[in-house]
């Protein structure tokens, strides 16, 4: 079986709005979490168009092999992951003004078999 490339070691989502104090509201942080889940759902469905729409033009990732990818590079690989499932573990986020950096462990499976951790 080909080695699966994990699309997201960490993902960043940049929001253009923030509260006057420079902190993001709980509502915005909840949107970040929802967007991340929807991105992984689009990936599991192999849906490149949905992945592109959800990710935004400033999307950047480092895959399980340590290779950095832009949105255009990642979108080309999205169909490869159709049917995969992803479990996110130990998720943490740090907020820097209007930038949210989400990190954690990703476990990817195909047909119920664990194929990658990143």
C-alpha positions in Angstrom: 0.0 0.0 0.0 1.3 3.4 -0.8 2.4 5.5 2.1 -0.3 8.0 2.9 0.7 11.7 2.9 -1.0 13.5 5.8 -2.2 16.8 4.5 -2.1 18.7 7.7 0.5 18.5 10.5 -0.6 21.8 11.6 -3.0 24.2 10.1 -3.3 27.9 10.4 -6.4 30.0 9.8 -6.0 33.7 9.5 -9.1 35.8 10.4 -9.3 39.4 9.5 -11.5 40.4 12.4 -10.7 40.5 16.1 -12.0 42.3 19.1 -10.7 45.7 20.1 -8.3 44.1 22.6 -6.7 42.0 19.8 -8.1 38.8 21.2 -10.4 36.5 19.3 -13.9 35.8 20.7 -15.0 32.3 21.7 -17.3 32.5 18.7 -14.4 33.0 16.3 -12.4 30.3 18.0 -15.3 27.9 17.6 -15.4 28.8 13.9 -11.8 27.9 13.6 -12.4 24.4 15.1 -15.5 23.9 12.9 -13.5 24.9 9.8 -10.7 22.4 10.7 -13.3 19.6 11.0 -14.9 20.5 7.7 -11.5 20.6 6.0 -10.8 17.0 7.2 -14.3 15.9 6.2 -13.7 17.3 2.7 -10.3 15.5 2.5 -11.9 12.2 3.6 -14.5 12.7 0.9 -11.8 13.4 -1.7 -13.6 16.7 -2.4 -10.9 19.1 -3.8 -13.4 21.9 -4.4 -14.7 21.9 -0.8 -11.2 21.6 0.5 -10.1 24.7 -1.5 -13.1 26.7 -0.4 -12.7 25.9 3.2 -8.9 26.4 3.3 -8.6 29.9 2.0 -5.8 31.3 -0.2 -3.3 31.6 2.6 -3.4 27.8 3.5 -0.1 26.2 4.3 0.7 22.8 5.6 3.6 20.5 6.4 2.8 16.8 5.6 3.9 13.7 7.4 7.1 13.6 5.3 8.1 17.1 6.3 7.2 18.6 2.9 5.6 22.0 2.9 2.7 22.6 0.6 0.6 25.6 -0.5 -3.1 25.4 -1.1 -2.6 24.6 -4.8 -0.2 21.8 -4.1 -2.4 20.3 -1.4 -5.6 20.5 -3.5 -4.1 18.3 -6.2 -3.6 15.5 -3.7 -7.0 15.7 -2.0 -8.7 13.0 -4.1 -6.1 10.4 -2.9 -7.6 10.6 0.6 -11.1 9.6 -0.4 -12.4 7.0 2.1 -9.8 7.8 4.7 -10.6 8.8 8.3 -8.8 11.1 10.6 -8.6 11.3 14.3 -7.2 14.5 15.9 -5.6 14.0 19.3 -4.1 16.4 21.8 -5.3 19.5 19.9 -4.1 22.8 21.2 -4.4 26.3 19.8 -2.4 29.5 20.4 -3.8 32.9 19.5 -1.6 35.6 18.2 -3.7 38.7 17.6 -6.0 37.5 14.7 -3.9 34.4 13.9 -4.8 31.0 15.3 -2.2 28.3 15.3 -3.7 24.8 15.9 -1.4 21.9 16.6 -1.8 18.3 17.7 -1.5 14.6 16.7 -3.3 13.3 13.6 -4.0 9.6 13.2 -5.1 8.6 9.6 -6.7 5.3 8.8 -7.9 3.6 5.6 -10.4 0.8 5.8 -10.0 0.9 9.6 -6.2 0.3 9.5 -3.9 3.0 10.9 -1.6 4.1 8.1 0.0 7.3 9.4 0.5 9.4 12.5 1.8 13.0 12.3 
